[in-house]
Amino acid sequence: MSGQLIIALSRQFGSGGHEIARSLAQHFDLPLYEKNMLRHIAQSRGVDPGRLERYDELPKNRLLYRTVNGFSNAPEDVIAQMQFQYLQERASAGESFVVLGRCAEEVLKWHPGLVTMFVAADIPFRKERTMKLGHVSESRALLLIAQYDRKRRSYHNQYCKGRWGDARCYDITVNSGKLGVEGTARILADYVKARVDQVESGWGGTE
Amino acid sequence: MVAQIAAVAIFLAMFTMIVSEKIERHIVTLGCGLLTLVVVFGFCMRSSGAVWEALSLASIVRTEFWYQAGAASTSVGINWETIFFIAGMMIMVEGMAESGFFRWLCMALAKLVHYKAVPLFFAFMIMAAVLSMFIDSITVIMFLAAVTVELAQLLRMDPVPMILAEIFCANLGGSATMCGDPPNIIIGTSLGYTFGDFVANTGAMAAIAMVFVLLYFYLYFRRELTSKVQAQAPDHYPDPSQAIVNRRSFILSCVIFGCAVVLLVTHAQTHFTVSLIGVVIALGTLTASGRQAKSILRRVDYKTLLFFIGLFVVVSGLEQTGVLELLAGLISRVSGGRPMAMVAIIIWGSAAASAFIDNIPFAATMIPVIKTLAATQGADLQTLAWALSMGTDIGGNATPIGASANVVGTSIAAKNGHPIGWGRYCRALAPATVIVVAVSMLFMFIRYF
C-alpha cells in the first residue's frame, strides 16, 4: 500500500463496529483513532483527559448552550471540533489511520484515500452482544441500544449534511449480524483492499 | 386586536428562532422586522405612518441626534443612536485589537503583580470590570480569557476560576456606565440619560457590589487559587512589549481610546450625543489606521448591527399596537401600584429573564413598559430605568447562556481543554448574581425611597 488510506467506520451500538475497526487497524497495520484522540489532545494542552472524555461523541443541547460570534460554549461542541481538527491535521499530514465514528466520513470527505463504511445489525444480534459483553439484563441491553443510537444519531446529524446510517452517505453499509463480527471484518478488509488496488492500478471506477 | 396578536406572534417567533440558533440571529430579527412592517403595520393597522415611525429614518437628520445630550433621540422604532454608537465602538475596538493593545494590557498587569496567583486573580477581575465600562464585554473577555489560559499554563494553575470571575466582573463593569452594555446604551439613548447619570446610579451600585463580588470570589475559589500553584517559578515570563504588533498604531489606539473615554464622560457638558461620539471615534480610528482601515472595516460585526435594527422594528410592533401597555398594566396590578414593589419586580424579573434569554431584546421591550408605568402610576422613571439596567445586566451572569461574554469566556476555556458545564458555572456565579441583585435592590430602596 503506497498511498494514504483512511478508513472511517460508523456503527450502531452493539453491532461490533468497534471490534471491526480494531481488526481493520490490525490488518492494515494502522493506528485506530477513537476516544484515544482526546488523550492526545489533552496531553498537548496539559489538561486531564477525563475532563474532555465525558463529552466525547455526545450531541449538544441547543437549549442549554449558545453560539456568539462563532464561539460555542457547549462543551460537546468544542470537544467535537477539537476531534475534527485533530483528524483533519492527521489526514493533511498524509497519515493513514482507522477512525471510529466522529463524523469522519463528512469531516475527511475531501481526502482521496478515504474509505467510509457503516456497520449496522439486527436488534437480536446487538442485544445478545450487549448482554454478553456488558453483563446486563435484556431490558437494560435494549435500553442501552436505544440510548446510544439516539445519541450517536443526534451527534452525527448536528455536524453532517447526510443522515446517520443512511446508505447514501457511506461507501459500504453492512449488517454484521449476518456474518458475525469476524466475518464482517474479513469482508470489509477485502473491500478496503479492493479499493486500494483500484487506486494503485489507476482505475477510477466511478462508472 | 388582530394587530396585537400578529405583533406578539412575530415577537415570540423571533425569540424562539433566536434561541434555537437554526438561523443566524440577524436574519431572524430582520425577517421578523420585515414581517412586522408588512403584516402588523401594513395589513392590520393600514398605517404608513407607523412604518415610518418604526424605521425612524427622520431622526438621523435632526440636530438633536448629533448635538444636545440629554434629549431622547427616539422612543419608537429603530434606535439609530444606539446603532451609530455601537458601530463606532466596534471600529475603535478592532483598531485597538489589531495594535496588540489588549494583550499588552493583560501582560503588563500580570507583570505588575509579579505573576502571583491571588493578586493576578484580583487584578484581572478589576481590569475586566474597568475595561468593560467602556468596551464591549465580549472583546474584553476574548482577550482576557485567552491571556488567562496562557498564564495559567505557565503557572500550572486551573484557569477556570479566573475566567468565571472575569466574566462576572466584565458584566458587572458593563452595568456601571451607559456604554458598558447594550441594554444600557438602549436605555440611555431611549430615555435621554447621560453617561454621568449612569455612573452616579448604576455605577454606584456596581462599585458597592464589586466589593462583595471580590470577597465572594476569593472565598469561593481560594483553594483552587492557592493549592495548585507551582512551587517552582517558570524559566521565563512573557514580555508585555512583545504583545505590541505595531508601535505607532498602538500609541494611536491608546490616544483614541482616551479621547473616547473623555468624550463619553463629558458628553453632558459638551452636548455631543453618543451617535456623534461613535462617528468621531470611528473616523479617528480609520484615519489613524491608514491602509489597515479596510481590514478593520471588514472585521466589524455588521451582523450585530443588523440584529439590532431588526429587533427595534419588532419591538416597535409591540409598542405601537399597545401590547406593552398591557404588560405594564400587569406589572402595575401585581405591584399594587407601590413603587418599591415595582422596582423589586422589575429588577428580579429582568434578572431572571436575562439569565435565560438575550437581554438586549428584553431591555428594548421593557423600556416602553417602564415609561407606561411611570406615566400611569406616577413611579419615578429614572428609578425604574436603573432597576431595569441592573436587572438585565447582572441577571445574565447567572447561567452560561445569559450574556454574550459568558458564552465567549466559557468557549475559550473549553477550546483550551477546560470545558465548563452548567453545574460548575451556576454553582459559582448564580449566588454572586443573587448577591449583586440584592445589593442593588437594597441600594435603590435606601437611596430613592
Interface residues (C-beta under 8 A of the other chain):
Chain A: I41 A42 R45 G46 V47 R51 L52 Y55 R62 L63 L64 Y65 R66 T67 V68 N69 F71 S72 N73 P75 V78 I79 Q81 M82
Chain B: V19 S20 E21 I138 Q153 D301 P400 I401 S404 N406 V407 V408 T410 S411 I412 A414 K415 N416 G417 H418 P419 I420 G421 W422
